[in-house]
Amino acid sequence: MGIVPLYVWGHFQSADNRDKLVARTEQPVLPEVIEERRNQFLRLQELDPYLMGRILRVFRIFKGVYCPSNPRHIESAELVCELFKLPAPIPDARLNNVDYGEFKGQPSSIMKPRHEYVEIPYPGGDSWLDCLAHWRSFFEEVLPQYNGQPVLLAGQAGAAIRMCAHLCDGVRLSDAVDLELTDPKVPWVYFYKF
């Protein structure tokens, strides 16, 4: 029996995110967002180098950093790793979000609740069960090598909190997919037991 602590760090904003559209896979992070985050970090380092030094030490706990394989996810994870002096993230397509199919690029408001797509795929896309199969494969094949060591899942928060809630905390998938990132009760740290 083993356990791997998992920490979730979301991606930075793309144009689709800004415009409240269902994000398209190829969307990169907005360049001004990357610059803004880098500058904020540098300002914090200048304002309180002691505190930032301590924070950087805390981030050394991560023995592995993984991210989805889409541009905005990779860019976000790379920036997090650059700023916190972590090893380069390893992209893995199994960590990609559910494929929203024909909804990509459309207003988020036109979609039915996520739990209606647990077994039935989004038109032209995947179901949440399909997404779960990919994530479960990653968990079973990759995470056991980090037994007892923290892993950072960087660059993807939506699918990450939903899949981790199900795979780590046993939340029913139909309930897990409806979790919202903005809910302060939703954790960002999970423990995968195998």
C-alpha positions as CSV (number, residue, x, y, z in Angstrom):
1,M,0.0,0.0,0.0
2,G,1.3,3.4,-0.9
3,I,0.3,7.1,-0.9
4,V,1.2,10.0,-3.1
5,P,0.3,13.6,-2.1
6,L,-1.0,15.5,-5.1
7,Y,-1.1,19.3,-5.4
8,V,-3.1,21.0,-8.1
9,W,-2.1,24.3,-9.7
10,G,-4.3,25.6,-12.5
11,H,-3.4,27.2,-15.9
12,F,-3.1,30.8,-16.6
13,Q,-5.8,32.6,-18.6
14,S,-6.2,32.2,-22.3
15,A,-8.4,34.4,-24.6
16,D,-11.2,31.8,-24.4
17,N,-11.0,31.8,-20.6
18,R,-11.1,35.6,-20.5
19,D,-14.1,35.7,-22.9
20,K,-16.0,33.0,-20.9
21,L,-15.9,30.5,-23.8
22,V,-15.3,26.8,-23.6
23,A,-11.6,26.7,-24.2
24,R,-10.2,25.4,-27.4
25,T,-7.4,22.9,-27.1
26,E,-4.9,25.0,-29.1
27,Q,-5.4,28.2,-27.1
28,P,-2.2,29.5,-25.6
29,V,-1.9,31.6,-22.5
30,L,-2.4,35.3,-23.1
31,P,1.2,36.7,-23.5
32,E,0.4,39.7,-21.2
33,V,-0.7,37.2,-18.5
34,I,2.6,35.4,-18.5
35,E,4.5,38.7,-18.3
36,E,2.2,40.0,-15.5
37,R,2.7,36.8,-13.5
38,R,6.5,36.9,-14.0
39,N,6.6,40.6,-12.9
40,Q,4.5,40.0,-9.9
41,F,6.8,37.2,-8.8
42,L,9.9,39.4,-9.3
43,R,8.2,42.2,-7.3
44,L,7.6,39.8,-4.4
45,Q,11.2,38.7,-4.5
46,E,12.3,42.3,-4.3
47,L,9.9,43.2,-1.5
48,D,10.6,40.3,0.7
49,P,13.6,38.1,-0.4
50,Y,13.6,36.2,2.9
51,L,9.9,35.1,2.5
52,M,10.4,34.2,-1.1
53,G,13.5,32.2,-0.3
54,R,11.4,30.2,2.2
55,I,8.6,29.7,-0.3
56,L,11.1,28.5,-2.9
57,R,12.4,25.9,-0.3
58,V,8.9,24.7,0.3
59,F,8.4,24.0,-3.4
60,R,11.5,21.8,-3.4
61,I,9.2,19.1,-1.9
62,F,7.9,18.2,-5.4
63,K,9.6,15.2,-6.8
64,G,7.6,15.2,-10.0
65,V,5.7,17.9,-12.0
66,Y,3.2,16.8,-14.7
67,C,0.9,18.7,-16.9
68,P,-1.6,18.2,-19.7
69,S,-0.3,18.3,-23.3
70,N,-2.1,21.4,-24.6
71,P,-0.3,24.8,-25.2
72,R,-1.9,26.8,-22.3
73,H,-1.3,24.0,-19.9
74,I,2.3,23.5,-20.9
75,E,3.0,27.2,-20.9
76,S,1.5,27.6,-17.4
77,A,3.3,24.7,-16.0
78,E,6.6,25.8,-17.5
79,L,6.2,29.3,-15.9
80,V,5.4,27.8,-12.5
81,C,8.5,25.5,-12.8
82,E,10.6,28.4,-13.9
83,L,9.5,30.8,-11.1
84,F,9.7,28.2,-8.3
85,K,12.9,26.5,-9.7
86,L,11.3,23.1,-10.2
87,P,12.2,20.5,-12.7
88,A,10.6,21.0,-16.1
89,P,7.1,19.7,-16.3
90,I,6.4,16.4,-18.1
91,P,3.4,16.8,-20.4
92,D,1.1,13.8,-20.5
93,A,-2.1,13.8,-22.7
94,R,-3.9,11.6,-20.1
95,L,-4.1,14.7,-17.9
96,N,-6.0,16.7,-20.6
97,N,-9.4,18.0,-19.8
98,V,-12.5,16.3,-21.1
99,D,-13.0,16.9,-24.8
100,Y,-16.0,19.3,-25.0
101,G,-16.3,18.6,-28.7
102,E,-18.7,21.0,-30.5
103,F,-18.9,23.2,-27.5
104,K,-15.3,24.4,-27.8
105,G,-15.1,28.1,-28.6
106,Q,-18.8,28.5,-27.6
107,P,-20.1,30.4,-24.6
108,S,-19.9,28.2,-21.5
109,S,-23.5,29.2,-20.6
110,I,-25.0,27.1,-23.4
111,M,-23.8,23.8,-22.0
112,K,-26.0,21.5,-19.9
113,P,-24.6,20.7,-16.4
114,R,-21.4,18.5,-16.5
115,H,-23.1,15.6,-14.8
116,E,-25.3,15.1,-17.8
117,Y,-22.2,14.0,-19.7
118,V,-20.8,11.5,-17.3
119,E,-21.8,8.5,-19.6
120,I,-22.9,10.3,-22.7
121,P,-20.2,12.1,-24.6
122,Y,-20.3,15.8,-25.4
123,P,-21.4,16.1,-29.1
124,G,-18.2,15.4,-31.1
125,G,-16.2,14.9,-27.9
126,D,-15.7,12.7,-24.9
127,S,-17.7,11.7,-21.8
128,W,-16.4,12.2,-18.3
129,L,-16.0,8.4,-18.1
130,D,-13.6,8.7,-21.0
131,C,-11.7,11.4,-19.2
132,L,-11.7,9.3,-16.1
133,A,-10.2,6.4,-17.9
134,H,-7.3,8.6,-19.1
135,W,-6.6,10.0,-15.6
136,R,-6.9,6.6,-14.0
137,S,-4.3,5.2,-16.4
138,F,-2.0,8.0,-15.5
139,F,-2.5,7.5,-11.7
140,E,-2.0,3.7,-12.0
141,E,1.0,3.9,-14.3
142,V,2.9,7.0,-13.1
143,L,2.1,7.8,-9.5
144,P,3.3,4.6,-7.8
145,Q,6.9,5.5,-8.6
146,Y,6.5,8.6,-6.3
147,N,5.3,6.6,-3.2
148,G,5.4,9.0,-0.3
149,Q,6.7,11.9,-2.4
150,P,4.6,14.9,-3.4
151,V,3.7,15.5,-7.1
152,L,2.6,18.7,-8.6
153,L,-0.2,18.6,-11.2
154,A,0.4,21.9,-12.9
155,G,-1.4,23.7,-15.6
156,Q,-4.9,22.1,-15.2
157,A,-7.3,22.7,-12.4
158,G,-10.8,21.9,-13.7
159,A,-10.4,18.3,-14.7
160,A,-7.7,17.8,-11.9
161,I,-10.0,18.7,-9.0
162,R,-12.8,16.6,-10.4
163,M,-10.7,13.5,-11.2
164,C,-8.7,13.8,-7.9
165,A,-12.0,14.1,-5.9
166,H,-13.2,10.9,-7.5
167,L,-9.9,8.9,-7.6
168,C,-8.5,10.1,-4.3
169,D,-11.5,11.0,-2.1
170,G,-14.1,8.6,-3.5
171,V,-16.5,11.3,-4.5
172,R,-19.1,9.9,-7.0
173,L,-18.1,10.9,-10.5
174,S,-21.5,12.5,-11.2
175,D,-20.9,14.7,-8.1
176,A,-17.2,15.3,-8.8
177,V,-17.7,16.7,-12.3
178,D,-19.9,19.4,-10.9
179,L,-17.3,20.7,-8.5
180,E,-16.4,24.3,-9.1
181,L,-12.9,25.8,-8.9
182,T,-14.3,28.9,-7.2
183,D,-15.9,26.9,-4.3
184,P,-13.6,27.5,-1.3
185,K,-14.5,24.0,0.1
186,V,-12.9,22.3,-2.9
187,P,-9.4,21.2,-1.9
188,W,-6.3,21.7,-4.0
189,V,-4.4,18.9,-2.2
190,Y,-5.3,15.2,-2.5
191,F,-3.8,11.9,-1.4
192,Y,-3.8,9.1,-4.0
193,K,-3.7,5.7,-2.3
194,F,-2.7,2.6,-4.2
